[in-house]
Amino acid sequence: MNKVGGRMLVPQSAVQRIQAMILEGPLAPGERLPAQRELAEQLGISRASLREALSVLETLGLVRVEVGRGVFVVEPGGGPAGRIPEPRWRFADRYSQHEVYETRLTLEPRAAGLAAVKSAAGPLAEIGRSVDGMRRAVESGDLIAVAECDSVFHRTIVECSGNRMFVELFRTVNGVMDEIQRLPFIHHDRIWETVHEHEAILAALGDRDAAAASSAMARHITAAAGRIGVILEG
């Protein structure tokens, strides 16, 4: 996902570095980031890579991009008025958010049910590590790691389903899946809900209970969609 041959992709590295500047200083809530040309030079990346990194940070609710004004650090909770900026959905010309969540609700519960009876000990342990890693990341405020653990969790479950078409479908729309999974994290005060939902899915997988795993995944996807205002029926 974010690594190739063990090497971290440039935008992901930039995302982590900018997040560190926000969490540890020198960037404070409400402050404008340096101009893109200056920031790209500072990070040693192209402006295209920087724009990709800023898009990820905007999706996670760490920055807001104001056309003509610049990029600003978002205050925790959305600022004094509590208004959390709504990130741009970059795939609107291809799929609506509702369509993506509808597809996930169709496929992922089935994948989780299959994984409950087919997953080997190694992949199941990886799923467990992703849950532990997400918990630690939430505690430390590392939203980039939260999103990465979330991606590993869902991708590994699909891979454990043993259905090669499921795997291929998710790889084909890899960028869309990463983006839709990040969107609910803009509500920083609700990230623990995702952790608990993942724990319920993991428990069902560990019990080799296909029905429980499928139901837990369906509840998770429905809840995640609801956190960004997408209501799934059925």
N, C-alpha and C positions, 0 to 999 in steps of 0.2 A: 504494500500500500504506500507507505511513506519511505520505504527503503528499497534500493536496488542493489543486489549482491552485497548486502550488509552496509552499503553506503547511503547515508541520509540524503534525500533529495534537497536541492537548494531551497525551494520555498519553505519546506518544513523546518529546515535549520534556521531560516530567517524568522519564521513564526516564533520559534522558541526563544530566539535572541531578543526579539521585540517584546515578547511577553515578560522576559526577565527584566527588561528596562522598565516595564510598567510595575511589576511586582516588587522589584528591589530598588527602583530609582534608575535614572533621574527623571523619568516621566511620571507626572502626577495626574490625578483625576482632573479632567477638564482642560488639560494642557494640550496644545497642538503639537503633533509630531513634526520633525524637520521636513522640509520640502522633499518630495520623492527623489529628486536627483541627488540631493545631499545624503539622504538616508540610504539610498542604494549604494552610493560610493562608500559610505561608512561601513555598510555590511559586506561590501565586496561582491554584490550581485547585480544582475541586470534590472532595469526598471520593470520589465515584464514579470520577472520572478518576484519583485517587491510587490507589485500589484496583486499577484496571486496570494502572497503571504498576508497582505492587508485584507483581502477578501475573507480569508479564513478567520482572521482576528475579528472582523466585523460580524461574521456569522456566530462567533462565540460570545459576542457582546462585550468585547474588550475595547474596541474602538468604534467610532462612527465616521463614515466618510461623507463629507459635505461638499458637494460639487461647487467649485469656485472658491471655497474657503480653506479646504485642507482636511487632514485626518486628525481627530481628537480622541484622547483617552476618555473612555466612558466611566462615569462615577459609579461606584458600587450601588446596585439597586436601581440604577437609572437616574441618579441625581436626586436633588431635593424634592422634585415633583413625583419621583418614583416612576417616571416614564422610561420604559425600556425600549430603545430604538429597534425597529423591525428591520432585520437585514434584508438585502436584496436577494431574491431567489434567482440565481444565475441561469437556471435551466428552464425558465418560463416559456421559452420559445419551443421547447421540446415536450415537457411534461408539467402538469400542475403538481403542486405539493400533494394534493388529494390523490391524484393518480398514482404517485410513487408510493404513498402509504397504503393505498388500496392494493397495489401489487405486492407490497411487503406482507400485508395481512393475509394474502392468498397463499404466498409461498413459504414464508419463514415459519409459521406454526407447523406446517407439514414437515419442513426440514428439521425442526427441533424434535418432532415426534420420531422421525427416522433416526436422528442422531442418538436419541435415548437408547435405542436398541442396537445401533451399529457402531457407535464411536468406541475406539480403542482407548486404553488407559492413557497413552501419551497425549493425544488431542484433548481428552477430557481434562487432563491436568493443565494444559495450556489455557483452556476456557476458565478453569479455576484461578489461574494466575492472573488472567485479565480482570477478573472480579476483584481480586486482592489489590492489583495495581490501580484499578479505578478508585477503590476505597482510599488508598494512600494518596492518590492524586487529588481527590476531593478535599481531603484533610489539609493538604499543603497548598491548595488553591491553584494547582497546575492544570488549567483547562485544556492545554494541548495534550497532556498525558491522558486526561480523562477521555478526550475524543479518540485518541489512539487506542486505548484499552477497549473502548466501545466498538471500534472498528474490528479489532482482533476478535472480540467476543462473537459478533454476528457472523463475520467471515468464517471463523473456525467451525461454528455450528453448521453453516451451510455446507462446508467441505465435509463435515462428518456425516452428512445425510447419505452419502454414497451415491447421490443422484448427480451424474456428470452434467446434465443439462441445467440443473439449478446452479451449479458452480459456474458454468460458462455464462449463464445469463447474468449473474451477479458481477462477474469479471467484466462483461461487456459494458455495464453501466456503473463501473467502479466509482467514477467521479461523482455521479448523481447520488449513489448510496452514501458516500462519505459526507457529502454536503447535507443530505436530508437527516443523517444521524447527528450532525452537529447542531442543527437548528434549535432543538429543545434546550440545549445547554445555555442559550442566551438568558434563560431564567436561572440565574446562579443559585438562588435560594431553593430551587426544586431539584437540583442535581441528585440529591440523596435518594429521590424517588426512583431514579434510574438504577442506582446501586442496589436498592432493595428488590427491584423487579428482576435484575440480573441474578441476584442471589436465589430468588424463587425458581428461576429457570434452571440454574446450576443444580439446585437440590433435586429437582425432578430428573435431570439428566443422570445425576449420581445414583438415584433410585432405580434407574432404567425404566421409568414410568413414562411411556410414550404419550398417553392421554394427558397427563399432568404437564409434561414439557410443552406439548402443543398448546394447551390452554394458557399456561403461564406466558408463553411467547405472544399469543394473541392479545392477552391483557396488556402486556408491555407495549406492543406496537400501537394499540388503541390509545393507551395513556400517553405515549410519546407524541402521537399525532395531536391529541387534545391539548397538550402543553403549548402548541403553536397555533391553536385555534382550528385544527382540521378535525372534523367530526366524521367518524367512520360508522357506517350503519351495518347491521347484520352481524 
